[in-house]
Amino acid sequence: MSKIVLASGNAGKLAELQTILADWGVELLPQSQFSVSDVAETGLSFVENALIKARHACEATGLPAIADDSGIEVDALQGEPGIYSARYSGQQGPDADTHNNTKLLQELEQVPSEARTARFQCVIVYMRFTRDPMPLICQGTWEGSILFAPQGENGFGYDPLFYVPQHDCSSAELSPQIKNSLSHRGKALQQLKACWHSHR
């Protein structure tokens, strides 16, 4: 079974990707298993940051890497938090999600429900080696809106605030299977799956 490094230490992201990639015949390993530290995300777009992370993981491990850069963009906030979604509140550690959600709700306090449209964006990069001149770049989008209070216990990040119209609930109230079939990350990975066998 071939090994691929996930350029992230995020346990929620790893579990989600492992579930989606279960039938690929590859072993997805977090970069933390190789003592690879996070790299500074100095890009100004999801694409740039995903490339930076994948290249860093390839270079450090000598293995192919998958990197994902994703976040939520809110129309009433001119696309924020965008690439800064994971560090929106300036807090780090296990409670960062809670702080980020709290800040987002504060920013949208005066915004009525019809103006709370938002979407999750995801870019996934598959890089065969450090100087791969043609990495695979796949993208997925998931449309929804921002609730007025968190709902649900599943998922991670902004899932408790993200309203999914098709199911009339938050992303955090969906089962992992349904979430993976709808989500920005699920869509980007399906694209990757369609291209990847010819690219290995």
The 8 nearest C-alpha neighbors of each residue, nearest first, counted from 0:
[[1, 25, 24, 26, 2, 23, 3, 27],
 [2, 0, 25, 26, 3, 24, 27, 63],
 [1, 3, 26, 25, 27, 0, 4, 28],
 [4, 2, 27, 63, 64, 26, 62, 28],
 [3, 5, 64, 28, 29, 30, 27, 6],
 [4, 6, 29, 65, 7, 30, 28, 64],
 [5, 7, 66, 30, 56, 53, 52, 4],
 [8, 6, 5, 9, 30, 29, 66, 37],
 [7, 9, 31, 29, 10, 30, 6, 13],
 [8, 10, 12, 7, 11, 13, 29, 14],
 [11, 9, 13, 12, 8, 14, 7, 29],
 [12, 10, 14, 13, 9, 15, 155, 154],
 [11, 13, 15, 9, 10, 14, 16, 7],
 [14, 12, 10, 16, 15, 11, 17, 9],
 [15, 13, 17, 11, 12, 16, 10, 18],
 [14, 16, 12, 18, 13, 17, 11, 19],
 [15, 17, 19, 13, 18, 14, 20, 12],
 [16, 18, 20, 14, 19, 15, 21, 13],
 [19, 17, 21, 15, 16, 20, 14, 13],
 [18, 20, 16, 17, 21, 15, 179, 185],
 [21, 19, 17, 23, 18, 22, 16, 25],
 [22, 20, 18, 19, 17, 23, 24, 25],
 [23, 21, 20, 24, 19, 25, 18, 17],
 [24, 22, 20, 25, 21, 192, 26, 19],
 [23, 25, 22, 0, 26, 21, 1, 20],
 [26, 24, 1, 0, 23, 2, 27, 3],
 [25, 27, 2, 1, 3, 28, 0, 24],
 [26, 28, 3, 4, 2, 25, 5, 17],
 [27, 29, 4, 5, 3, 26, 30, 32],
 [30, 28, 5, 31, 32, 4, 8, 7],
 [29, 31, 32, 35, 33, 6, 5, 4],
 [32, 30, 34, 33, 29, 35, 8, 36],
 [33, 31, 30, 34, 29, 28, 35, 8],
 [32, 34, 31, 35, 30, 60, 29, 59],
 [35, 33, 31, 32, 36, 30, 59, 29],
 [36, 34, 30, 31, 33, 59, 37, 56],
 [35, 37, 34, 38, 31, 30, 8, 7],
 [38, 36, 39, 35, 7, 52, 8, 6],
 [37, 39, 40, 36, 52, 55, 51, 35],
 [40, 38, 41, 37, 51, 52, 48, 42],
 [41, 39, 48, 42, 38, 51, 52, 47],
 [40, 42, 39, 43, 48, 47, 51, 38],
 [43, 41, 47, 48, 44, 40, 45, 51],
 [42, 44, 47, 41, 45, 82, 48, 46],
 [45, 43, 47, 46, 42, 82, 48, 81],
 [44, 46, 48, 68, 47, 82, 49, 122],
 [47, 45, 49, 44, 48, 122, 50, 68],
 [48, 46, 42, 50, 44, 49, 45, 51],
 [47, 49, 42, 51, 45, 50, 40, 46],
 [48, 50, 68, 52, 46, 66, 67, 51],
 [49, 51, 53, 47, 48, 52, 54, 46],
 [52, 50, 48, 54, 49, 53, 55, 47],
 [53, 51, 55, 49, 50, 54, 6, 66],
 [54, 52, 66, 50, 56, 64, 55, 51],
 [55, 53, 57, 129, 51, 56, 52, 50],
 [54, 56, 52, 58, 53, 57, 59, 51],
 [55, 57, 59, 53, 58, 54, 6, 60],
 [58, 56, 54, 129, 61, 62, 60, 55],
 [57, 59, 55, 129, 56, 61, 60, 54],
 [58, 60, 56, 57, 61, 55, 35, 33],
 [61, 59, 62, 57, 58, 56, 33, 4],
 [60, 62, 57, 58, 59, 63, 128, 129],
 [63, 61, 60, 57, 3, 64, 4, 128],
 [64, 62, 127, 3, 128, 126, 57, 4],
 [65, 63, 4, 126, 3, 53, 57, 125],
 [64, 66, 125, 5, 124, 53, 6, 4],
 [67, 65, 6, 53, 124, 49, 123, 5],
 [66, 68, 123, 49, 122, 69, 124, 65],
 [69, 67, 49, 45, 122, 121, 48, 123],
 [68, 70, 121, 120, 122, 67, 45, 82],
 [71, 69, 84, 81, 120, 119, 82, 72],
 [70, 72, 119, 81, 118, 120, 84, 80],
 [71, 73, 78, 81, 79, 118, 117, 80],
 [72, 74, 117, 78, 76, 75, 79, 116],
 [73, 75, 77, 78, 76, 117, 116, 72],
 [74, 76, 73, 77, 115, 114, 78, 116],
 [75, 77, 79, 74, 73, 78, 80, 72],
 [78, 76, 74, 75, 79, 73, 72, 80],
 [79, 77, 72, 73, 74, 76, 81, 80],
 [80, 78, 81, 72, 76, 73, 77, 71],
 [79, 81, 84, 83, 72, 87, 71, 78],
 [82, 80, 79, 72, 71, 83, 70, 84],
 [81, 83, 84, 70, 45, 44, 80, 69],
 [82, 84, 80, 81, 87, 86, 85, 70],
 [85, 83, 80, 87, 70, 81, 86, 82],
 [86, 84, 83, 87, 70, 99, 96, 156],
 [87, 85, 89, 83, 84, 88, 90, 91],
 [86, 88, 84, 83, 89, 99, 85, 80],
 [89, 87, 99, 90, 86, 98, 102, 95],
 [88, 90, 86, 87, 91, 99, 95, 98],
 [91, 89, 88, 95, 86, 98, 92, 87],
 [92, 90, 95, 89, 93, 86, 94, 88],
 [91, 93, 95, 94, 90, 96, 86, 98],
 [92, 94, 95, 91, 96, 97, 90, 98],
 [95, 93, 97, 96, 92, 98, 91, 90],
 [94, 96, 91, 98, 90, 97, 92, 93],
 [97, 95, 156, 99, 98, 94, 100, 157],
 [96, 98, 100, 94, 95, 99, 101, 156],
 [99, 97, 101, 95, 100, 96, 88, 102],
 [100, 98, 88, 96, 102, 101, 97, 87],
 [101, 99, 103, 97, 102, 98, 96, 157],
 [100, 102, 98, 104, 99, 103, 97, 105],
 [101, 103, 105, 99, 104, 100, 88, 98],
 [104, 102, 100, 106, 105, 101, 99, 107],
 [103, 105, 107, 101, 102, 106, 108, 100],
 [106, 104, 102, 108, 103, 107, 101, 109],
 [105, 107, 103, 104, 108, 102, 109, 76],
 [108, 106, 110, 104, 105, 109, 103, 115],
 [107, 109, 105, 110, 106, 104, 147, 111],
 [110, 108, 107, 111, 106, 105, 104, 112],
 [109, 111, 107, 108, 114, 115, 112, 75],
 [112, 110, 114, 113, 109, 115, 107, 108],
 [111, 113, 115, 114, 110, 146, 145, 116],
 [112, 114, 111, 115, 116, 110, 144, 145],
 [115, 113, 112, 111, 116, 110, 75, 74],
 [116, 114, 112, 144, 145, 113, 117, 75],
 [117, 115, 144, 114, 74, 143, 73, 145],
 [118, 116, 73, 144, 143, 72, 74, 142],
 [119, 117, 142, 141, 72, 143, 71, 120],
 [118, 120, 71, 141, 70, 140, 183, 72],
 [121, 119, 140, 69, 70, 183, 139, 71],
 [122, 120, 69, 139, 183, 138, 184, 68],
 [121, 123, 138, 68, 137, 67, 46, 45],
 [124, 122, 67, 137, 66, 136, 187, 138],
 [123, 125, 136, 66, 135, 65, 49, 126],
 [126, 124, 65, 135, 134, 64, 127, 66],
 [125, 127, 134, 64, 128, 63, 131, 124],
 [128, 126, 63, 131, 125, 64, 134, 129],
 [129, 127, 131, 63, 130, 126, 57, 62],
 [130, 128, 57, 54, 58, 131, 127, 126],
 [129, 131, 128, 132, 54, 127, 126, 133],
 [130, 132, 128, 133, 129, 134, 127, 126],
 [133, 131, 130, 134, 129, 126, 128, 127],
 [134, 132, 131, 135, 126, 130, 136, 127],
 [135, 133, 126, 125, 131, 136, 132, 124],
 [134, 136, 125, 124, 133, 137, 126, 191],
 [135, 137, 124, 123, 134, 125, 122, 138],
 [138, 136, 123, 187, 122, 191, 190, 124],
 [137, 139, 122, 187, 121, 123, 136, 140],
 [138, 140, 183, 187, 186, 121, 120, 184],
 [139, 141, 183, 120, 119, 121, 142, 118],
 [142, 140, 183, 119, 118, 182, 120, 143],
 [143, 141, 118, 117, 140, 119, 144, 163],
 [142, 144, 163, 117, 162, 118, 116, 164],
 [145, 143, 116, 117, 162, 115, 161, 146],
 [144, 146, 161, 115, 160, 162, 116, 117],
 [145, 147, 160, 148, 162, 161, 144, 149],
 [146, 148, 145, 104, 149, 160, 108, 112],
 [149, 147, 146, 160, 150, 104, 159, 145],
 [148, 150, 159, 160, 151, 146, 147, 100],
 [151, 149, 159, 169, 148, 160, 171, 172],
 [152, 150, 172, 171, 159, 153, 169, 149],
 [151, 153, 171, 172, 154, 150, 159, 155],
 [154, 152, 171, 151, 172, 155, 173, 174],
 [155, 153, 171, 158, 152, 11, 156, 170],
 [154, 156, 158, 157, 11, 153, 96, 171],
 [157, 155, 96, 158, 154, 85, 159, 100],
 [156, 158, 160, 159, 100, 161, 155, 96],
 [157, 159, 170, 171, 161, 160, 156, 155],
 [160, 158, 149, 171, 150, 157, 151, 169],
 [161, 159, 149, 146, 158, 145, 157, 162],
 [162, 160, 145, 158, 169, 170, 159, 144],
 [161, 163, 169, 144, 143, 168, 145, 146],
 [162, 164, 143, 169, 168, 165, 166, 167],
 [163, 165, 167, 166, 162, 143, 168, 144],
 [166, 164, 163, 167, 168, 162, 143, 181],
 [165, 167, 164, 168, 163, 169, 173, 162],
 [168, 166, 164, 163, 165, 162, 169, 170],
 [169, 167, 166, 163, 162, 172, 170, 164],
 [168, 170, 162, 161, 171, 172, 163, 159],
 [169, 171, 158, 172, 173, 161, 159, 163],
 [170, 172, 153, 151, 159, 158, 154, 169],
 [173, 171, 151, 169, 170, 153, 168, 152],
 [174, 172, 170, 171, 178, 177, 175, 169],
 [173, 175, 177, 176, 178, 172, 153, 171],
 [176, 174, 178, 177, 179, 173, 154, 153],
 [177, 175, 179, 174, 178, 180, 173, 18],
 [178, 176, 180, 174, 179, 175, 173, 181],
 [177, 179, 175, 181, 180, 176, 182, 173],
 [180, 178, 185, 176, 182, 177, 181, 175],
 [179, 181, 177, 178, 185, 182, 176, 186],
 [182, 180, 178, 179, 177, 185, 183, 186],
 [181, 183, 185, 184, 179, 178, 141, 180],
 [182, 184, 139, 140, 141, 186, 185, 121],
 [185, 183, 187, 182, 186, 121, 188, 139],
 [184, 186, 179, 182, 188, 183, 187, 180],
 [187, 185, 139, 189, 183, 188, 184, 182],
 [188, 186, 139, 138, 184, 190, 137, 189],
 [189, 187, 191, 185, 190, 186, 192, 184],
 [188, 190, 192, 186, 191, 187, 185, 193],
 [191, 189, 193, 187, 188, 192, 137, 186],
 [190, 192, 188, 194, 189, 193, 195, 137],
 [191, 193, 189, 195, 190, 194, 188, 196],
 [192, 194, 190, 191, 195, 189, 196, 188],
 [195, 193, 191, 192, 196, 197, 190, 198],
 [194, 196, 198, 192, 197, 191, 193, 199],
 [197, 195, 198, 199, 194, 192, 193, 191],
 [196, 198, 195, 199, 194, 193, 192, 191],
 [199, 197, 195, 196, 194, 135, 127, 134],
 [198, 196, 197, 195, 127, 63, 126, 194]]
